[in-house]
């Protein structure tokens, strides 16, 4: 693998090669195992204005380094990017379109990316977006890069907006009677005015809920959550450290790959019913109020079962870690539009990613 030390290095590499696949720290093994270009040395925060709540950094910058600088000014990235402790970079986070449990209240990575710089298939540098929050000029190029898996170019620089850090947080773990009651309670909480930061469902019957804000107000807000939940629910206040385990996929055992499946709360019980038919251990979490499923897929379980499940709910899946035949499975929408973009950004097909929908 070639490790670029500058953006001009990236440009030359793209011009010299017929196929280019970039990686940063390699934390998302399913997406990086065929990479031939390393951009981890393109690292560093180039500009940070705490008063403007924005920063600009190179794509290989570790997210934890960004978080360290933001924390020094009591600011943070609310979308809770996964695999931070493992070394995830800004480029990998954007290219994979990964957001953690914090996306429930504040939105995902797409809601915080303001500007992007990339090297296209001709080796030219392309800019999109801006470096300020109020920026409406031009085509919204940054949004197209989120979850694009690098199929339009090598991402080399980003500008993000950030939020002021909350004074304090509190987390409760709720035990419900069964999966149906847990999902129903999650939907009630999501539709309430309780101002929940994180709302995750842990099968078969647990909810993990986090609220943040003024320290003196947290107890009252927890009481409000208890009022919304069924009277038979068991509520326990737990530590904040558990969210790191969720974010780092610490709940996924060795020998399992991680899959991300976008869905709606209405799909959850369908997925649960399908998993019940499989003769395999399947650890899983439903994040963002039930709008994202994270599946710990056993390495020995055929991909055919995955395609069957995704076909039943008409959803795609992204392979994040593990060994897979390709990164995307199921129904992948928007490919006609993506193909038109590729003719502009990558006319030679150097960055092409396999998005075949069939198993």
N, C-alpha and C positions, 0 to 999 in steps of 0.2 A: 504494500500500500504506500502511496505517495502522500507525504504530510506537507501540506502547503504552509508556508510561513508568512505569506502576504496575499492580498487580493490579486495582485499581478501574477503571483504563482498559480492561483486558481484559474485565472484567465488563460494562461499559457497551457495548463494541463487540459482544459476543456478544448482548446483549439487543436491539441495534439492527439486526442483520443476519440475513438468512435463510440465509446460507451463510458459514462461517468455516473458513479453512485457515491455520494458523500456521506460521511459520518463524523460525529463529534467525539463523544466519550464512549460510544458503543453500549450504552446502558439499555437500549432497546434492541436486544440481540436479533429478534426476528426481522428487524428492518435494516440492520447494519452488517449482517454476515457476508454479503456479497459486495461490500463497499470497496472501492479502489482509491478513494481520495479522502484523506483525513484533514479536517479543518479545525481540530482541537487547538492548534497553535494560534489560530486567529481569535485571540482571547483578550478581553479587557473592556472596561467601561470607558467609553470615549468622552461622554458628556453626561453630567448629572446635575440637574437643577432642582434641589429640594423645594424651592419656593414655587416652581412650575409643576411639580409632581410628574416629571418626565425624566427618562434617561435614554441614552443611546449606547449600545454596546455591540461588539463583534459577535458573530454567531457561535463561536467556540467557547464563549464565556460560560463558566459553570453557573447555574442558577443560584447555587448556595452562595457564591461570591457576590452576586447581585443582591441577594437577600441580606447578606451581612452589611453591605453599604447602606441599603435602605433602612435597616433596623437602627443604624447609628443615628438616623434622622427621624425615627419613629414613623416609618413608612413601610409598606409591604405590597406584595402582589397577591390580591385577594383570591385569584383563581386556583391557588394551592397546587402548583405544578407537581406532578408525580416524579418519583425517583431522584429527588433533590440530593438526598444523602448519598445516593449511589454515584453522583457526579453528572447528572443530566445537564445538558447545555441548552442555551436559548434556542439554537438552531434546531436541535432535535425535538424540543418541546413544540416549536411552531410547525415544523415539517410533519410531525405525527399528529398535531392537533390535540394534544393531551392536556386536560384540565382535571384537577382533583375535586374533592368534596366541596371546596369553597365556591365552586361555580354555581351552587344552588341559589345563593342570594345575589351575587355580584356579576354573574356571567362568566364565560370561559375565556380562554386566551384570545379569541377573536375580538372580544370586547375591550381588550387592553392594548392591542398592537396598533400603533399609529403609523409607523413607517417601516419600509424594508428596502434593502439594497441586495441585488442578486447578480450573478453572472449567468447570462443566457447561453443558449446552445452555440452561438457564434463567438463566444468568449468576450462579449461586450458587457459592461456594467450597466444595469438598469435600476432606476430609482422609482419608488412609488410611495404615496402618502406624504407625511411630513413629520416635523419634530415638535409640533405643538398640538394641544388637544383640539382647538378650534381650527380645523383644517378641512375644507370641503372641496378643494380644487382637484380636478383630475379624476382619472379612473381609480377605483378603490382596489389597487393592486395588492396591498397587504392581506386583505381578506381572502384572496385567491390562493395565497401561499399556505394558509393554515390547513393542515391535514393533506396538503398536496404531495407529501412524500418525496419532495424534491423533483417532481416530474416536469417542472417548468424552468428549473435552473438551480444553481448552487447558491443557497442563502448565505450571505456574508455579514449582514449588519441589520440591526433592528432598533426601532425606537418604541418604547412602551410608556404608557401612563401608569401611575401608581396611586395608591390610596393611603391616607393617614392610618396608622395602626390603631387598633381598638385598645381601650384601657385594660380590659380584662375579658376572659371567656369562661364559660361553664358548660360542662357536657353531662348529659344524662343518658343512661342505657335503659330502654323500656322493653319489658317482656310482655308480649300479647298472647292470646289463647292459641292462635294458629296463624298460618300464612295469610289467609283471607282477611283476618282481623288486622294483621300487621299492615298489609297493603292498604286497607280501607282507612286505618288510622293515619298512615303516611299521607294519603290524599287529603284527609281532613286538615292535617297540619299544614300541608303545602298551600291549601286554599285559605288559611286563616291569616290574621294580621299579626301573628306572633313574632315576626321579624327574626326568623331562624337563619343562621349562617350556614350550617351543615345539616343535611337530613339524609341519612343513609339507612337502607334496609339490609339487615344481615340475616339471611334465612337460617332456620325456618320461621322464627317468630320474634326477632329483636329489631328495634330501631335504635340508632345512635344519633343523638341530636345535640347540636352545639349552638349556643347563643353568645353573642359578644356585645360589648358596649361599656357603659358606665358601671363600675364595680358595684355601687350601691343599688343598682336597679336589677341586677341579675337574679337575685332571689325571687323577686316579684314576677319576673318573666318566666322563671321555671314553674312557679305556681300557676301561671296562666297556661302553660303547656299541660300541666296535670288536669286542669279543668277541661281541656279539649279531648284528652285521652279517655278511653273507656274506664269506668270506675274499677274494673277488675284488673287493670294494667298494673304491673309491678314496675316501679320507677326507682332507679338507683343512680345516685350521682357518682361519676367516675372521673378519673384524672384526665388531663389533656394529652398525655403522652400517647394514648391509643390512636390518635389521628396520624401520628408519624408511621405507625405500623400499617394503617390503611393506605397512606400515601406511597409508602415504599413497597407495597405488596408483600409485607412480611407475613401475611396470612396465607400466602401461596406456598405449598410444600415443594420440596425438591422433586424434580421429575414432572413438573407441571409447567405449561406455558401460559402466559397471560393474554387474554383476548379482550378487546373493547367492543361492546355492542351498543350502538345508540338505539334507544327504544322509547316507549311511553309507559307510564304506570299500568296501562291496560294490557301490555304485553307480558308483564312480570309473571302472572300466574300461568300463562301459556308456556313460558320458558321453564318454570318450575315443574309443570306437568311433564314436559318433554324430558327434562333431566332425570325425573323419577323413573323413566323407562330405561335408562342406561345402567348397565352393570359396571359402574365406575364411580370413584370418588370425585366430586366436582365442587371444590370450595368456590364461593362466589360472593359478590357484594353488588348491591344496586345503589348507585350514587346519584347525587343531584336531584333528590326527590323522586327517584325511580326513572330518570331519563337516560341513565347510562348503566349498563351491566358490565362488570368486570368478572370474567370467568377464568378460573384456574383449570385449564384443560389438560387432562393426563396425556403424557407423551405417547402412550400406547393405544390411545383411543383414536379410531379412524376419523379422518377429516370428513368422510361421507356423512357421519352423524351430525357434524357441525353444519354442513350444507343443508341437510334435512331440516334442522331446527330453524335456520335462517330463512329457508323457503317458506316454512309454515307461518312465520311472523312477518315475512317480506322486509327483512332488515339486512344490512351489511355487517361485517365484522372486520376489525383490524387486528392483526397479530402483532403483539408488542414484544413479548419475549418467547423464547423457545425456538424449535426447528419446525418450519412449515414449508409447504410447497410454494407458497406465494404470500404476500402480505395482506391481501384483501380477499374476502369471501362473501358469498351471498349476492344480494341485489345491489349493484353499484350504480346509482343514478348519476345523471349529469355527464355521461361520457361523451356525448356529442359536443357539448360545450367545451369540455376539457380538450377534446381533439382539436377544436378550432383554436384554443389557446396555444396548444403545442405547435401548431403551424406557425405561430407568431414568435413564441419564445424559443422553440426548439425544432426548427424545420428539419434538422438532420436526424432527429430521434435519438439523441445521445442520452437523454435522461429517462427514457421510457420505463414505466413500471407495469408489471403484469397485474391487470385488474380484471382478469377473466372471471365471470360470475358463476360459472358452472364448476361442480366438484369433479 
